[in-house]
Amino acid sequence: MHRILIVDDEQRMRHILQIMLERRGYITDQAATAEEALQLLTTYQYSMVITDLKMPGKDGMELIREIKKIDPDYPVIVLTAYGSIESAVEAMRAGAIDYITKPFEEEKIMMTVERSARFSELVQERRIRREELAEFFEFQNIVAESQQMLQILKQAAMVARSPNTTVLLLGESGTGKELLARAIHYNSSRSSKKFLAINCAAITPTLIESELFGHEKGAFTGADKAKPGKLELANEGTVFLDEVGDLTLDAQAKLLRFLQEREFERVGGTTTIQADVRVIGATNKDLKELTARGLFREDLYYRLNVFPLHLPPLRERRADIIPLAMFFLRKSAAAMGKYDPRISDDATQILLRYPWPGNVRELQNAIERAVILSPDGTIRPEQLSFLAPHRVQLQPVVESFTLPASGISLEQLEIDLVRQSLEAAGNNQSEAARLLGLSRGKFRSLLKRLRGSS
C-alpha cells in the first residue's frame, strides 16, 4: 500500500488531492508547511511527496533539497501554476521526478502518481537487493577456514576501507577473484554505486577500448550511436577488470592514463571525460613475465599492483574444501528439494584427495552434479565417480617407521601426531583426518579417546 504526503499551504487544495488519491486506494497525510512535512518524513516512510512550490517559510524548492538530503531517491512531484513551467524545470533539476500544473485534471494526476508509485517500488526493490548483496558479500559470510584465506580476507577488509586504492587480485582461474572483488566493493563507501565487471579475455581486441571507455557515433563500422563505456557508467563505483593481462597495448596505455589522471576520451571522441572509479584488476597470468616479454606495460603493472592479494589454489588450502562443499551442497540440495543433505566419510576422503585443478569453481560444479545424481541429497563415492579416477589418491602414502632401540610410548606418539595434524590443518578435523589417512569418524573417535585419557 502506497502512502503519499501532500504538502500545500492551501487547505482546499490538500483536501481535493486527498479525495482523489484515497478514492484510488492510496493512504495520504497532509502538511501545510515544509517544516511540518520534514517532521512527518522523519516519522513515516512515504512512497512519494506531492508538494506545492510557493509556500510561506521554506518554499517547495527548499523542501525538495531537504528531502534529497534524507534520501536522494525519494520521488517528489511538484505542483505549479500554469505558466510557471520555468519553476517546474528548476524543481526537476533539484531532484523532482515530475510536475503537475494547476488547474489539473484528475486523470493526469493519477497517471503521474502511478508512474511515481512504480518508480518508488523499483527504488525499494533495488534498495532491498543492494542490502541483500551487501549482506551476502560481507567478509565474515565468505566460506573460509584455512589460515591463508582468513588472512587474505582480513587484508581485503582493510583495503575496502580505502575506497580509492587500486587492487590487483592474483591467482589461478576459479579461485574466487571476482567474489573477493565484489566483497571489497560492497564493504566500501562505494557500495551504493555500481559494480561493473569486464572480462578482458572474452572481448575482441577491437572492441575492448569501446567497452572500457565508450565510443562516439561513427567511431568505427557499426557504431551507429554514441555509447558510454564501463568507466563512465560506473562513476563513483567500482570496475572489475578480469584477466587484465589480456588487454591490448593500446588499451593498456589508455587505462594507465585513466589511473593517473582519472580522465579519458571515448573512442573517436575529443571531449575529456572524468570519472571517479575504483579499479580492481585480476589475472591468472604472471604480469612480471609479460612485462619482460614486452606484452604488458611496466608502468601500468606498478599502477595496478598498489595492493596485491594472491588467492592460493584450492589444493593448497584443503581446510576450505569440506566447508565449501557443504555450502554448495546445502544450496544445490535446497534448490532441488532434497533436504538434510550430507557427505559420507568415504566421499569426504575423495573430495579431500582430489587436486581440484579447476579450484572452487570446479568444486561447486562437482557438488551440483553429485546432488543431481543423489536420490536423497547425500553424496557418496558413487556420486563422485565422474572425478578423474587417476587423479584421486585413494590410499594415503604411508612412510616407513623404524622402532628405536629404547622403545616409544605409543599413546604419546598418537597424541603428538593428532596434535600436529590439527595444527597443520588449522584445526579442521576433516583435513587432519586426511593427513593421518583416517576417515573423519575414526579420527573423531581417536580424538575423543585421547582427550579422555589425558
C-alpha positions in Angstrom: 0.0 0.0 0.0 1.4 3.4 -1.1 1.5 6.2 1.4 1.7 9.8 0.0 2.5 13.0 1.7 0.6 16.1 0.3 2.3 19.4 1.1 0.4 22.7 0.3 -0.4 25.8 2.3 -3.9 25.8 0.9 -6.2 23.5 2.9 -8.7 23.3 0.0 -6.0 22.0 -2.4 -4.8 19.4 0.1 -8.4 18.2 0.6 -9.1 17.8 -3.2 -5.9 15.8 -3.7 -6.7 13.7 -0.6 -10.1 12.8 -2.1 -8.7 11.9 -5.5 -5.9 9.8 -4.1 -7.8 7.9 -1.4 -10.6 7.1 -4.0 -7.8 5.2 -5.8 -6.7 3.3 -2.7 -3.8 5.4 -1.6 -3.1 6.4 2.0 -2.4 10.2 2.5 -1.0 12.5 5.1 -1.1 16.3 4.9 1.3 19.1 5.8 0.7 22.8 5.5 4.4 23.8 5.6 7.7 22.5 4.6 8.7 22.3 8.3 5.7 20.2 9.1 6.4 17.9 6.1 10.0 17.3 7.2 8.8 16.3 10.6 6.4 13.8 9.1 9.2 12.5 6.9 11.2 11.5 10.0 8.2 9.6 11.3 6.8 7.7 8.3 8.2 6.2 5.1 6.3 7.6 2.1 6.2 6.3 -1.5 6.3 9.9 -2.7 5.8 13.5 -1.8 3.5 15.9 -3.7 4.4 19.5 -2.9 3.4 23.0 -4.0 6.3 25.3 -4.8 5.0 28.5 -3.3 4.5 28.3 0.4 5.3 30.6 3.4 8.5 29.9 5.2 10.5 27.3 3.4 9.2 27.0 -0.1 8.9 23.9 -2.2 12.3 24.2 -3.7 13.9 24.2 -0.3 11.8 21.3 0.7 13.0 19.3 -2.3 16.6 19.9 -1.4 16.0 18.8 2.2 14.2 15.7 1.1 17.1 14.8 -1.2 19.4 15.1 1.8 17.3 12.5 3.6 17.2 10.1 0.6 18.4 11.0 -2.9 15.9 8.5 -4.4 12.8 10.0 -2.7 10.2 10.6 -5.5 8.9 14.2 -5.4 6.1 15.6 -7.6 5.7 19.3 -7.7 2.5 21.4 -8.2 3.0 24.6 -10.1 0.6 27.2 -11.5 0.0 27.2 -15.3 2.5 29.5 -17.0 5.3 28.8 -14.4 7.0 26.0 -16.3 10.4 27.6 -15.5 9.8 26.8 -11.9 8.9 23.2 -12.7 12.1 22.8 -14.7 14.1 24.2 -11.8 12.4 21.8 -9.5 13.3 18.9 -11.8 16.9 19.9 -11.8 16.8 19.9 -7.9 15.6 16.3 -8.0 11.8 16.3 -8.5 10.6 13.3 -10.5 7.7 15.0 -12.2 5.4 18.1 -12.1 1.7 18.9 -12.4 0.3 22.2 -13.5 -2.7 23.9 -11.8 -5.5 23.7 -12.5 -5.2 19.9 -13.0 -7.3 17.1 -14.3 -7.8 14.0 -12.0 -6.7 11.5 -14.7 -3.5 13.4 -15.4 -2.7 13.5 -11.7 -3.4 9.7 -11.3 -1.2 8.9 -14.3 1.7 10.9 -12.8 1.1 9.3 -9.3 1.0 5.8 -10.8 4.3 6.4 -12.6 5.9 7.7 -9.4 4.5 4.8 -7.4 6.1 2.3 -9.8 9.3 4.2 -9.6 9.1 4.1 -5.8 8.6 0.3 -6.0 11.7 -0.1 -8.2 13.8 2.1 -5.9 12.7 -0.1 -2.9 13.4 -3.3 -4.8 16.8 -2.0 -5.7 17.5 -0.9 -2.2 16.5 -4.4 -0.8 18.6 -6.1 -3.4 21.5 -3.9 -2.6 21.2 -4.6 1.1 20.9 -8.4 0.3 24.1 -8.2 -1.8 25.9 -6.2 0.8 25.0 -8.8 3.4 25.9 -11.7 1.1 29.3 -10.2 0.4 30.2 -9.4 4.0 33.7 -10.8 4.6 32.5 -12.9 7.5 30.0 -14.6 5.2 32.6 -15.8 2.8 33.3 -19.5 3.4 36.9 -19.9 4.6 38.6 -21.8 7.4 42.2 -22.0 6.2 44.6 -19.6 7.7 45.7 -18.4 4.2 42.2 -17.3 3.2 41.4 -15.8 6.6 44.5 -13.7 6.3 43.5 -12.6 2.8 40.0 -11.7 3.9 41.5 -9.6 6.7 43.7 -7.7 4.3 40.7 -7.3 1.8 38.6 -5.8 4.6 41.4 -3.3 5.3 41.7 -2.2 1.7 37.9 -2.0 1.4 38.0 1.0 3.8 40.4 2.8 1.4 37.9 3.4 -1.5 40.3 4.8 -4.0 43.1 2.3 -3.7 43.7 0.1 -6.8 43.7 -3.6 -6.0 45.3 -6.4 -8.0 43.9 -9.9 -7.4 46.3 -12.8 -8.5 45.6 -16.5 -8.7 44.5 -19.3 -10.9 41.1 -19.4 -12.6 38.3 -20.4 -10.3 39.9 -19.3 -7.1 37.2 -16.7 -6.4 38.8 -13.5 -7.6 35.5 -11.9 -8.7 33.8 -12.9 -5.4 36.6 -11.1 -3.5 36.4 -8.1 -5.8 32.6 -7.8 -5.1 33.2 -8.2 -1.4 35.7 -5.3 -1.4 33.2 -3.1 -3.3 30.2 -3.9 -1.1 32.2 -3.3 2.1 33.5 0.1 0.9 31.9 3.5 0.9 31.2 2.9 -2.9 28.7 0.1 -2.1 25.6 2.1 -3.0 27.0 2.7 -6.5 27.6 0.3 -9.4 30.0 -2.7 -9.6 30.7 -3.4 -13.3 32.8 -6.3 -14.4 34.6 -6.8 -17.7 36.3 -10.0 -18.8 39.2 -8.6 -20.9 39.9 -12.0 -22.4 36.3 -12.5 -23.7 36.1 -9.3 -25.7 37.9 -8.9 -29.1 40.8 -6.5 -29.1 39.0 -4.2 -31.5 36.1 -3.7 -29.0 37.8 -3.7 -25.6 38.5 0.0 -25.8 34.9 0.7 -26.6 33.7 -1.4 -23.6 36.1 0.4 -21.3 35.9 4.0 -22.5 32.9 4.1 -24.7 32.7 5.4 -28.3 31.1 8.2 -30.3 28.8 7.8 -33.2 30.7 6.8 -36.4 33.9 5.9 -34.5 34.0 2.6 -36.3 31.9 0.4 -38.5 28.7 -0.5 -36.7 28.9 2.5 -34.2 25.6 3.9 -35.3 25.1 5.8 -32.0 27.3 7.1 -29.1 27.8 4.7 -26.2 29.3 5.3 -22.8 31.9 2.8 -21.5 32.1 0.9 -18.2 34.3 3.5 -16.6 31.8 6.2 -17.4 28.8 4.1 -16.3 30.4 3.1 -13.0 31.1 6.7 -11.9 31.6 6.7 -8.1 31.5 2.9 -8.1 33.9 0.1 -9.0 35.1 -1.5 -12.2 36.5 -5.0 -12.1 38.9 -5.9 -14.9 39.1 -9.7 -15.0 42.0 -11.1 -16.9 43.6 -7.7 -17.2 46.7 -9.3 -18.6 44.9 -9.8 -21.9 44.4 -6.1 -22.6 45.9 -4.8 -25.8 48.9 -2.4 -25.5 46.7 0.4 -26.8 44.1 -0.2 -24.2 46.8 -0.5 -21.6 48.1 3.0 -22.5 44.6 4.4 -22.1 44.0 2.6 -18.8 47.3 3.9 -17.5 46.3 7.4 -18.3 42.9 6.9 -16.5 44.6 5.5 -13.4 47.0 8.5 -13.4 44.6 11.3 -14.3 41.1 9.9 -13.7 40.1 11.0 -17.2 39.8 9.6 -20.7 38.1 10.2 -24.1 35.7 7.9 -25.8 36.9 6.1 -28.9 36.5 8.6 -31.8 35.9 11.5 -29.4 37.7 14.6 -28.4 35.9 15.6 -25.2 37.7 14.7 -22.0 35.5 12.8 -19.5 36.3 12.5 -15.8 35.2 9.6 -13.7 35.7 8.7 -10.0 36.1 4.9 -10.2 38.0 2.4 -8.1 39.7 -0.2 -10.4 40.2 -3.8 -9.2 42.2 -5.9 -11.6 42.6 -9.6 -11.7 44.7 -12.1 -13.6 45.9 -15.7 -13.6 49.0 -14.7 -15.6 52.4 -13.6 -14.4 52.4 -9.9 -15.2 56.1 -9.6 -14.5 56.8 -12.2 -17.1 54.5 -10.5 -19.6 56.3 -7.2 -18.8 59.7 -8.8 -19.5 58.4 -10.1 -22.8 57.0 -6.6 -23.8 53.4 -7.7 -23.7 52.4 -5.7 -20.7 53.4 -2.1 -19.8 55.7 -2.0 -16.8 54.3 1.4 -15.7 50.8 0.0 -15.8 51.8 -3.0 -13.8 53.0 -0.8 -11.0 49.9 1.3 -11.2 47.7 -1.8 -10.8 49.9 -3.5 -8.2 49.3 -1.0 -5.4 47.6 -3.5 -3.2 48.1 -7.1 -4.5 46.2 -10.1 -3.0 47.2 -13.6 -4.0 44.4 -16.2 -3.8 46.0 -19.7 -3.3 44.6 -22.6 -5.3 42.2 -24.9 -3.5 44.8 -27.7 -3.4 46.9 -25.5 -1.2 44.1 -24.7 1.3 42.5 -28.1 1.8 40.9 -26.9 5.1 38.5 -25.0 2.9 37.4 -27.9 0.8 34.7 -29.5 3.0 33.3 -26.2 4.3 32.9 -25.0 0.7 31.5 -28.4 -0.3 28.9 -28.2 2.4 28.0 -24.7 1.4 27.4 -25.7 -2.2 25.7 -28.9 -1.1 23.1 -27.1 1.0 22.5 -24.5 -1.7 22.0 -27.1 -4.5 20.0 -29.5 -2.4 17.6 -26.8 -1.3 17.1 -25.8 -5.0 16.3 -29.4 -5.9 14.0 -30.0 -2.9 16.4 -32.5 -1.3 16.6 -31.9 2.5 19.1 -32.9 5.1 22.0 -33.2 2.6 25.2 -34.9 3.8 28.6 -36.1 2.6 29.6 -39.6 3.6 33.0 -40.2 5.2 34.3 -42.0 2.1 33.1 -39.2 -0.2 34.7 -36.7 2.1 38.0 -38.5 1.6 37.6 -38.4 -2.2 36.9 -34.6 -2.1 39.9 -34.0 0.1 42.3 -36.1 -2.0 41.2 -34.7 -5.4 43.6 -31.9 -6.6 40.9 -29.6 -7.9 42.7 -28.2 -11.0 39.6 -26.0 -11.6 39.6 -24.8 -8.0 36.5 -23.6 -6.2 34.5 -23.3 -9.5 35.2 -27.0 -10.2 34.2 -28.0 -6.7 30.9 -26.1 -7.0 30.1 -27.8 -10.3 31.1 -31.2 -8.9 28.8 -30.8 -5.9 25.9 -29.7 -8.0 26.3 -32.7 -10.3 26.6 -35.0 -7.3 23.4 -33.7 -5.8 21.6 -34.3 -9.1 22.9 -37.9 -9.2 22.0 -38.5 -5.5 18.4 -39.8 -4.9 18.2 -38.3 -1.4 20.8 -35.5 -1.3 23.5 -37.5 0.4 26.8 -37.6 -1.5 28.5 -41.0 -1.6 31.5 -42.2 -3.6 29.3 -43.4 -6.4 28.1 -39.8 -7.0 31.7 -38.7 -7.4 32.8 -41.3 -9.9 32.9 -38.7 -12.6 36.0 -37.1 -11.0 39.1 -38.3 -12.9 39.9 -41.6 -11.0 43.6 -41.4 -11.8 43.8 -38.0 -10.1 42.3 -39.2 -6.8 44.8 -40.7 -4.3 42.5 -43.4 -2.8 45.2 -44.7 -0.4 47.3 -42.5 1.9 51.0 -42.6 1.4 52.5 -44.4 4.5 56.1 -43.6 5.3 58.1 -46.4 6.9 58.9 -46.0 10.6 61.8 -47.8 12.5 61.2 -48.5 16.2 64.1 -47.0 18.2 66.1 -49.5 20.5 64.9 -47.6 23.6 61.3 -48.1 22.5 58.5 -45.4 22.4 55.2 -44.5 24.1 52.6 -45.4 21.5 50.0 -43.4 23.3 52.2 -40.3 23.4 53.0 -40.8 19.7 49.3 -40.9 18.9 48.8 -37.7 20.9 51.7 -35.9 19.2 50.5 -37.0 15.7 46.9 -35.9 16.4 48.2 -32.5 17.7 50.5 -32.0 14.7 47.8 -32.9 12.2 45.3 -30.4 13.8 47.9 -27.7 13.7 48.8 -28.4 10.1 45.1 -28.4 9.2 44.2 -25.2 11.0 42.1 -27.2 13.5 39.9 -28.6 10.6 39.2 -32.2 11.7 38.4 -33.4 8.2 41.7 -32.2 6.9 43.6 -33.5 10.0 42.0 -36.9 9.4 43.1 -36.9 5.8 46.7 -36.1 6.9 46.6 -39.2 9.1 44.9 -41.4 6.5 41.8 -41.8 8.6 38.1 -41.3 8.0 36.5 -38.4 9.7 34.6 -40.7 12.0 37.7 -42.7 13.0 39.6 -39.5 13.6 36.9 -38.2 15.9 36.8 -41.5 17.9 40.6 -41.3 18.3 40.5 -37.7 19.4 37.8 -38.5 21.9 39.7 -41.4 23.3 42.9 -39.4 23.6 41.2 -36.5 25.2 39.6 -38.9 27.7 42.9 -40.4 28.7 44.7 -37.1 29.1 
